[in-house]
Every structure is written in structure tokens, then in C-alpha cells.
Amino acid sequence: MNKNLISQHTFSLLITMLLASVLFSCSTPKVSQKKAKQPDSTIAVDIDAAISADEYLNQAANAEPHQAINLIISASQKFIDENNLAKALWLSEQTLPLAEDQLQRDQLVLIKAQGLLQIGNIELALKTLQQIKAADLLSPPLQFQYYQTLAEVQHQRGLNLAAVDARLRAFELNPNTTKIDVDTLWLTLNQLSQWEIEQLVSNKPPQIQGWQQLLNFAHRFGYDSSSFQRYLSQWQREFSQHPANLLIPQLMNEEVTFVQNQQNIAIILPLSGRQKAAGESSQQGILSAYNNAENKKLHFIDSNKVDMTTLSQTFTELGINYVIGPLLKENVDQYLAQTALTLPTLLLNSPTRETLKEQHIVLSMNPADEAIQAATTLSQRNFRHPIIFSQKDNVSKRIAETFASQWHKITGKTPETVYINGGATMQNELKDSLGVSASQARINNIDKRIRQKIKTEARNRRDLDMIYVVGSPNETRLLKPYIDVNISPFSNQIPIFASSRSHSDNADKSDSRDLTGLEFTEMPWILPSKQQNQPLKQLIETIWPNRSDSLQRIFAMGYDSLSLIDKFHMFKLYPYIRHYGQTGILKLNNNTVLTRSLLWGRYQKDKVQEVAMAQTE
């Protein structure tokens, strides 16, 4: 409502009625008291800490209309500060139609969003914030308030990348930055995976170049104090005015070194039985990384022949101080059920029933993490209408569902998912999904109605701008050409992306031209890249030229696991420690699980190459 559309008298009357109803109505809304974390601080316009919300309302009763609205806004903000959320929400909602200008409206929207955040209505708080279309045009105090609120909303929604982006923007606008603020931001940045940092940099938040370089040095060299200190000095020379300089003395004084004591490592793998091949592949990976290390002694234990209840005694007799494994899920649960086993343990699979304890770290190969990375990365590239083609097996379904869920969380839209059967029905299912069958049916209908022969060609749907494929290498090699031939020459080519399930290192040795243009996520060991240990990869391919893709991945996991023992305690003490391994860039999350950042590869005619996935402008 705008006062230009009503008389001054009527406008004043509306304000008077609003103020009169405050004492009677704003105490009646019943608001859920589920509390979310409040932003660290707020900056509102013209707020006096010594004046209560009720006093602001009393002042508004005797003020001119425009000033009265400003005083009501101040009262609404005060109700937030006083934790009177029901009154704040009611008053801001009732005052919004009376706002005379964009400034007043934006202030009321922010207050409403803050109240919704604090009562735990996170999704509605986000929708409320989205009513502000141009946050960068707000005044600096309101921008600070906006980004701080947005950061907490996105954190509550589990979108760390979006939350940190907003925190960086709020940090830049904070006129009273303290060392505590810098420490908090540093800890928050270190919760991001490598792929999230790359996406964050492409968003270009303030001061990101300095933060990125400091993170890079900490991740790569933080495990070695002497090297780290040299790189920190280099960073100081390059970014002498950056706020993160407040962190440097503390980082330089942290004595982080590899564990040098004798390591007697028990390694629990299935070295017999039907999973013998997987156990031996992991064993070979560990031995390839071992290279006769003087401070390590390895003790391999067959999980199919050991009694888990006697492991504690066995470990004592062998002087074991670290454990790698078990590899199989059922063995992991059996191992964790033994309360006497308290040694630092790098588990090679996630438990299904038992709970992790402080001495446990899991090296996760969870395919759902890959789907989250893909959905987040691709949603930053201005795609708006993706479609998912997935096989119907349980793992493919889980990847497809995770991708769709993450996409919806970020964009508010759920991608269409089509589960494809293999074999002869695949092409027809694909045509139906792309709208080609419907187009052909319309053409056939026209041909029946007219006698003259018209040159026609079926067209695909125009509302799709991206395809994500979840399937085996064989299915993908059938599906990709079907997609290509069913895209109309009159429309733009639809880019196709895939999970690592679609990529086969062995199949790449044959003709891969039909996959040209397909982009996919993959671990460094499988994808030719700077991060791949290429001499070792060539040697392993010479020794085992026909090893399956799954066994190659298990080999890479075994190779990484031995190096991870050296960093076992570092991961828990220093959140910036990373491991640049053959399974990916590994970081420890808050659940003591090592999660991976994968690379992106692209088929170019008859070869695969690594590609960068920066956000498009």
C-alpha cells in the first residue's frame, strides 16, 4: 500500500489503528519456539540500545506518518533483540503494506526473516530474504544484516558453500571486526572441501584471493611446520593488508609434524573367500605405498579367518598402535562392536549399525558425496532445467536421488528423473523423455490430415538445458549416442554430465568417440591428471592390465590409507590438514569421516582429459 494512493488522513488513521492493535493482537500469535541459532549481531537503522520496543511504539503514536513507520521498524527490531519473536513477526508483517519506500520495506523484510530464522522456520526465512531482489544496492548496515542472516539460513539448510559466501560478504561489511571474527571465519572456510573452495572463488566474494592462497598453503603444507612457516611468510609479503594477517602468528607457532614413532599397523582385509580379490587389491595398494618405510611395520590379518573377540589380545601381543580396516561393511560392524578395541583405526568402510568413537576415522567412498559435488557444481553454471537418466539398481538410484535433492535444496526446483531400462526399450524410453515421440506423433497426425507431402523432422523438448547420467559404462555408451541422435538439429546441443559410474578406465582403451563431450567426476587414480601418480599407474597397468575398475579404485584406497596413518592425529587437531591422494583430496568432516573432492574429466574424441569446472559468467 502506498500513501500516494490514499489520503494523508486515511494513512495516519491506518497507522493509529495498527499501533492501537499492537497490545491486543501481537501477543496472540502462537509461534513455534523451536530455536535456530541467532546471527552473531545485527545492525538496524536508528536503534537506541537504551530504548525498549514499547517505548518506540509510544513514540510512534505521536509522530508524523513517515517517522511513525520508522519508529515501528525500530520497535520490530527491538522485539527481535528482546527475543519477543511473536511480536516482532506480527508487527513487521502488519507494517509491510504501509511501507512508504524501498528502504522501509527492506528493513521490515529483514526483521521478518530474522524472526523466522530464530523460531526455526528456515525455508520461509529464505523465501522472505529472496523478496530483496538487489541486496548489493542496500545501505552497508542493511547489507551486513542481510548477508549475516542469509549465512545462518544457508548454514541451517546444510549448504556450506552458500553460507560461507554470505559470511565473507558480511565480514567485509562489518565495521567492528575482531580477532574472534577472523578466527571464526577461518574455521568456517576450513570446513569446505576443495571443490567447494573452487566454486567459492568463482563467486568472487570480497578478499577471496588472499583467503584462497592461505587455504592452499595450509592444505598442502600445514602438516609440516618448517615448510608451512616459509609459505606463511611468502603469503604475508603478498597480502600484507589482508585481515587474515591476524591468524599468521598463531599458525606459525603451531608445531605440526609427522608422527615419527614406530608404527606397528594391523591391516584387516578379506584375504580369502569370495571377496579375496578386493582384499588383495587393497593389500597391493598398501604395499605400493609402503616402500620399506623404516618407522612402519605391517601386519596383515585375514578378516575371514580372525575371531574379532580375540583381536584385542592379538594387538597387544604384536604391539599394534594403529589399525587399517576392516574393508567390508559387515566386518566393520563386528569390529566396532568390540568395546576392548580402542586403538586409532582408519576404517575402510562405513558402519551400518555401530557408532563411531573418537579413535575412529572412516575413509569414505560414498557415491552420494559425488552426487552432492556434481549437483552443486553444475547448479552454479546457470543450468535451470536438468533431467536425470538413471539405471534402476540401488546404487544408481541413491546417486540420482541425492543429486535431485541437492539440486532442489540449492535452486528450489526438483529435476525430472527418468529410470531407464536396459536393452531394446532404452531408445523408446529416451525418445519419450525428450519429447521426440510426442513430436513424431504430431507429425504423423498432420500427415494423415493433408495429402501434400511435407518434409518434417521430429524435435526434442526445448525446456531441457542439461542431462545428468547415472549408469554403468556399458549403459552410458549405449545411452549417449541415443541422446545425440534424438537432439534436433534445430535446437542447441544439450550438455551431458555423468557420475564416475559411467566411466571405465578399461573401456577407454577401446573406441570412445561416441562419448565425445561427456563430462564426469572421477578420482585422480583413474583420470589422467597432474594429481595422478602416473609412474605407479603405468607400472600397475603393466602388471595387471585387465584389472576391473572397481578393483582399481580399491587399490587407490589402499594406497592412500597408509599415508593417512601419518596424518591420523593431525586431522583431528588441525582442521586445515588435507591429503592430496589418489582417491581425491581428502578432508575430515565433523562426523570423523574423510570425504573426497573429485576431479572432472571430459571425453575428447578418442581420449579423456581433466577439465576445470569454474562457474560460467
N, C-alpha and C positions, 0 to 999 in steps of 0.2 A: 504494500500500500504506500502511496506517495502523497505527501501533503499538498502537492500541486493539484491533485485530483479531488481534494475535499477542501472545505473552508477551514480557515485558521481556527475558528471557534470549534468546529467538529473535531479537528485534530487534537486540540487541547482537551476536549471532553474525553476522547479515547484514552489519552494518557492518564487523565484523572481517574477514569474507570479502571484502568489497568492497575494503578497504584492502590486504589481502594480495594481491589480484589486480592492483592498480594497476601494480606494477613489471613484471608479466609480460604483462598484456593491453593496457594503454593505449598501449604502443609499437607494437602490431601493426596497428592500423587504417591502411589506406593511403588517405590523404586527398589529393585533387587539390590541387596547390599554386597553382592559378590564383588570384591575389590580387586582392581588391577593396579599395577604399580603406577604411582603418580610421577609425571615428569619431574626432574630434579628441582626445577624452579620455573617460575613464569614471569613474564614481563607484560603487564597490562598498561593501558594508557591512562594517565591521571589517577593512579591509585595511591591513596594515602594509607600507610600501614596503621596509623593511629585511629582511623575512622572505620566503624563497623558497617556491615551491609545494611542494617536497619537505618543507620544514620544517613547513609547515601539515599535511601528511599525517602526519608523525611525531607532531605534537601530537594529531591526531585519533585515533591508535591508542590513546592513553592517556586519552581523555576520555569523559565520560558520553555516551550516545547522542545527545541533543539537541544538545549542544555539538559532538559529533563531526561531525554533519551540517553545522553552521555552519562548522566548520573545513574540511570538504571543499569547501563552496561557495567559501570564500576561496581554497583551493588551485586550484579550477577557474578562478576569476577571474585568479589569478596566472599560470596556464598561458596564458591569453589575453594577458596583459601581456608574458609572456616569448616570445610567438609560437610556443608549443608547442601548435598548434591541434588536433592529433590527440588529445593527452592531454586537453585541455580539453573537446572534444566527447565523447570516450568517458566521461570522469568525470561530466560533467553528465548525460549520458543514463542512466548506470547509477545515479546518485543520485536521479533524479527519482522513482522508485517508493517511495523511502524518506523522501521529504519529509514532515514531520510537520504542517506548516501551510501556509497560502497564501503567506506571506512567503517561506518557503524555496523553495516551488515556483516562484514568480515570479522569484526570483533565478536559479534554475537555468535557467529558460526563457530569460531574457535572456542568460545566458552562452552557452547553446547557439546562440541567434540571432546573437550577435556572432561566434562561431566560424564559423558557416555563411556569414555575410557576408564574413568575411576570406578564406575559401577560394573565394569567388566563386559559391557556391550561393545565388543571390539569391532565387529563388522559394521554396525551402524555408525560408530565413531569414524571409521574410514570413509563411509559414504558421505558423512557430514563434511569431513575435510575436503572431499572431492568437489564440494559446491564452490570452493575457492578455485577459480579457473587459472589465475595468474599469480601464484604465490610470490614470484620474484618482483612483482610490482607493489607488494605490500611495503609499509614502512619497516625499517630494520627491527624495531621491537616486536612488531607483529610477525615478521618473517621468522625471528628467533622462536617465538611462541609456536608458530605453525610447524616448523621443522622439528622442534623438540617433541611436540605432541605426535607428529607423524612417525618419528623414530620409535617411540614407545608402542604405538599402534602396530607398526610392522614387526617389531620385536615380538609382541604378543601373538601375532599371526604366524610366527615362525619363519619370516622372510628376513634373514640376517643381512643379506646384501642390500635390500631396500632400507633396512633400519640403519645400517652403518652409513649409507649415502646421506640419509637425512641427518644423522648425528654430526657428520662432517660439516654440513651446511649450517647447522645450529651452532656448532663450535666456532665457526668463523664469525658469526653474528653476536656471540656472547661478549659483552663489554667488560666482563669481570672474570676472565679465565684464570683459573688457579692451577697449581701443580696437580692437585687431585683430579681436575678435569682432564688434564693431559694424560695422566696415568690411566684413567678410566677409558679414554678413547683408545689408547694403545692396547689395552687388554681386549677391547671390543674388536679392534682391527685384527688382532691375532686369533680371533675365533673364526675368521674366514678361511676357507680353502683357497688354494692357488687360483682355481678357475673363477672363484668369486672376486678375488682381488683384480684379476684381469678385466672382468666386467665392470667393477667399480671404477677402475682407471678410465675405461671408455666412457663412463658417465660424466667425467671431468668435474668432480666436486672440488671445492677450494683446497689448495695446498697439497693436492694429491701426489704430485711428482716427488716431493720430499718424503711423504709417508711411504710411497711405493718403494723408493730406494732404501729407506731404512728397514722396511719389511724384508726386502730382498736380501740385504746383508744379514739380518737376524736369522732368516730362514736357512740361508745357505751356510753361514759361518758361525752361527750362535753356539754350536756345540763345542767350539774351540776358542777359549778365551783370548789367546795371543793373536790369532788371526782376526777375531771379531774386533778387538781393540783397534787394530790397524785400519779396518774398514770403517769403524765408527769415526775415527779421526778424519778419514777421507770424506765421510758424509758431512761432518761439521764444516769443513772448508767449503763444500759446495752449497750447503744450505744453512749458512750462518744465522739467518734471520727466521728460520722456521721454528714454530712453537715447540716442536719435538726436541729441541735442544735441551729442554728441561729434563729429558729422560736420559741423556747421554752419561752423566756421572754415575748414575745407578747401574746402567748397562755395562759400563766399563769396569765396575767394581765386582761384577758377578763372576765368580770363579767357576766356570763351566768347563769340565774336561771329560774325556772318555774314561770309562771305568777301566783301570789298569790292573786290577787284581785278577788272580787266577779264576777263570770261569770254567767250572765243570757243568756242562749243559746236557741235560737229559732231553732227548728228542723222541716224542711218542708219535709213531706213524704206523699205518697198516702195511706191514712188510710181507704179509701173506694173505691168502684169501682172495675174494673177488675184487677188492679194492687195492690189490697189490701194486698195480701199475701206477695208481695215483700216489701211493706211498713212496714208491721208488723214484718217481719224478720229483717229488718234493725233496727226497733224500739227495738226489743228484744235484738239485739246485743249491742245497745247503753245502754240500761238499765242494761245489764250484766256487762258492763264496769263501769257504774255509781257508784254502791256500796255506795250510800248515801254520795257522796263527799261533804264536808262541804262548799266548795267555789263555788259549781255549782248548778244552778237551771235550770231545763229543762222545755221548753215549746214546746209541740208537736203541729204542725199545719198541718191539712189535706190539701194537695195541691189540692185536688178535690173540696174543699169547700171554699177556700180562694180567695179573689179578690186581685190579685197581685198589683193592683194600689193603694190599701189602706194599703199594708204591712208596709210602712214606718211609718204611723201613729200608727199602731198596735205595732211596735217595740218600738216606743217612749213611749207609754203607759205602756208597760211591762218592760221598762228599759233594753232592749236587747243590749248586746255588742258583741255577736258572733252569727253566723248563720251556721248551718249544713244543707246541701241540697240546692236545691231540688234533688230528686233522678232520676226522669225521664227527658229525653233529652228535650222534649217539654216544661216542666216546667222550666228547666234551662234557655232556651232561653227567656221565658217570664220574669223570674226573672232578668236576665241581662239587659233586655230592660228598666227596671225601673231605670232611672238615679238618683232618690232620694235615692235609696238603696246603701249606701256607707259603711256599716258595714263589718268588716273582715268576709269572708264567705268561708267555706270549701264546695265546690260543690261536689256532689257525682256522677256527670256525666259530660261529655264534651259537650260544646255547639256546635250546628251545624251552627248557623248564627251569633250570637252575639260575640263580642270581650271581652276577659278577661281584667280586670283592675288590678291595683296594689293591691287592697284589696281582690283579689280572689286567691284561691288555688284550684286545681282540684285533687281529689283522683281518679286517672285513673285506670281502669280495662281493658285497651285497649289490645285486644288479639294480635295486631300487635307487641307490645313490647315483648311479649312472643316469637314470631317468630324470632325477632332480636336476643334475647338471645340464642335461640336454634341454629340458623344458625351460629352465631359467635362461640359459644362453640364447636359445632361439627366440624366446619371447622378447628379448632385447633388440631383436633385429627387424622390428616393425612388421612381423607377420601377425595377421589378425584372424585368419580363418584356416587353421590346420585341420588335417584329417589324419587319423592313425589307422594304419593297416597292421593287424597283428595276427599271429597264429593263435591257436586255441589252447596250447599247453599252458600249464600253471605258471611257469616262469615268465613266458611271454605276456600272459595276462597281467601278471603283477607289474611288469615293466610298463605296459600300456596304461594300466590304471594309475600308477604313480605319476607318469608323465601327464596324464589328463588332470589329475588332482592338483599337481604343482602349477600347471598352466592356468587352471581356474583360480587358484589362490592369488596368482600374480595379476591376471588380466580380468578376472570376474566372468570369464566365458569358458564353457566346457567344450573341448574339441569333440568332434564326432569320432567315434571309434567303430571300426568295422573289423570283425573277426573273420579271417579268410580261411576257407578250407583248401587243402592242397589238391593237386591233381587237376582233372579236366574241368571242374567247376570254377577254378580260380578266375579265368578270364571273364566269365559271365558275371561273377560277383564283383569284380573290379569295374566292369562297364556299368553295372547298376549303381555302384557307389559314386562313380564320377559323373553320372547323369548321361552317359553316352547311350545307354539302352533307351532311355526316355526320349532322347533326341531322335534316335533312329525310328522309334515308334511314331513320332510326329511326322517324320519324312514319309514313312510307309502310308500313313493316313492321307497325306496330301496326294501321293501317287495314285491312290485309289479314287480320289475325287476328280482329278483332272486327267485329260487324255494326253496332253502335251508332255513330252519327256523333259524334265528339268534336271540339270546337273546339281546334285546336292551332296553334302558331306555332313555326317553326324558331328556334333560338337559336345565338348565336355562342359561341366558346370563352371560358371565364372566366379563363384563365390569362394573358391578354394585358392589359397596362395602358398600352401606348404604341405608336404606329406612326410609323415614320420613312420618308418617301417620297423616292426619288431618281429623278427623271424630268423630262421636258420639261414646259413649261407646258400644252401640249395634253393630254398623257397624264395629268397631275395633275388637270386639270379634268374628265377622264372618271373617274379613279380615286376622287377624294374623294367624289362623290355615291354611287358604288357602295359605298364603305365605310360611309357614313352609313346607307343603307337596309338594309345587312346587319348592323347592330348591333341586337341585340334590345332592344325597349322595356323588357324586364325587367332589363337589365344597365346598368351605368354607361356613360356615353359615353366612348369611348377617345380621348384627345387625339392629334392628328395633327401631326407636325412634318415639315419638309422642308428640302432644301438650296436654294440660290439658283437652281438649275437649274429648279425648279418655278415660279419667279416671273417674270412678264413685265410690264415697265412698260407695254408697248403693250397687252397683253391686259387690264390693269386698267382701261383706258378703256371697256371693254365691261362687261356684267353679270358681277359677281363674287360674286353671292350664294351660289352653290353651294360656294364656297371658305370660307365663314364659319367662323371658328375655327381655320383652318390657320395655323400659326406657322412662320417660316422665317428663315434667315440671309440677310443681304444687305449690299451696300456702301452707304455713305451717298448716293452719287450717284443710286442707283436708288430708295432708300427715303426718303419724306418724313420728315425728321428735323431736329433742331437743327443737326446736323453738315453737312447738305446745303447747298451753295451754291445757294439757291433762285432768286435773280435770274438767275444764269447758266443754271440748268436751264430756267427758263421761256423764256429767250431762245433756247437751243439747240432746244427743242421747237418754237418758232415757226419757226425757220429750217429744221430737219429734222424735221418732225412724224412721219415714218414710218421713222425710223432704227431698225434692229434692236437687240434687247437686247445682243447680243454687241458690236456697234459702239459702243453707248453705254458699255459697260464699257471698251473700248479708248480711247475719248475720255477717260474719267476717269483712266485710267492715264497718258495723255499729259499731262493737266492736272497731275497730281501730280509727274510726273517733273522738270519744270522747277524746282519748289520744292525738290525733293530734292537738286539740284545744290548749292544753297546750304548744305545740311547734310551734304554728302558726307563731309568730313573729320571733322565733329563726331561723326557716328555711330560712327566708329572710335575716337575718343579718349574719348568720354564715354558710357558705357552707358545713361545715363538719358535721352538725347535721343530724342524721339518726333516723328513728323509726323502731325498730325491732318488727313488728306487726304480726298479724295472716294472713294478706293478702300478706305478704312478707316483705323484708327490703326496706323501703321507703326513697327516697331522692327527693329533689325539683330540677327540671331542670330549664333551663333558660327561659322556657315558663310558669313558675309558675304551672307546673303540677308535681304531685308526681308520680314518676314511681317506679315500683316494681322490686326487684330481687327475682326470684322464686327458689325453691329447685328442685332437681331431685329425682325421685323415680324409683324403679325397682321392677317388679313382680318376686318373688322368690317362685315358686311352688304355695302355697295357701295363700301367704301373700305379702304385699307391704312393702318395706323398703327404707329409704333415702340412696342415694349414692352420692359420690363426683365425680365431673366431671373435674378432672385435665387433662391437656394436656398429651398425651402419648409421651414417648421419641422416 
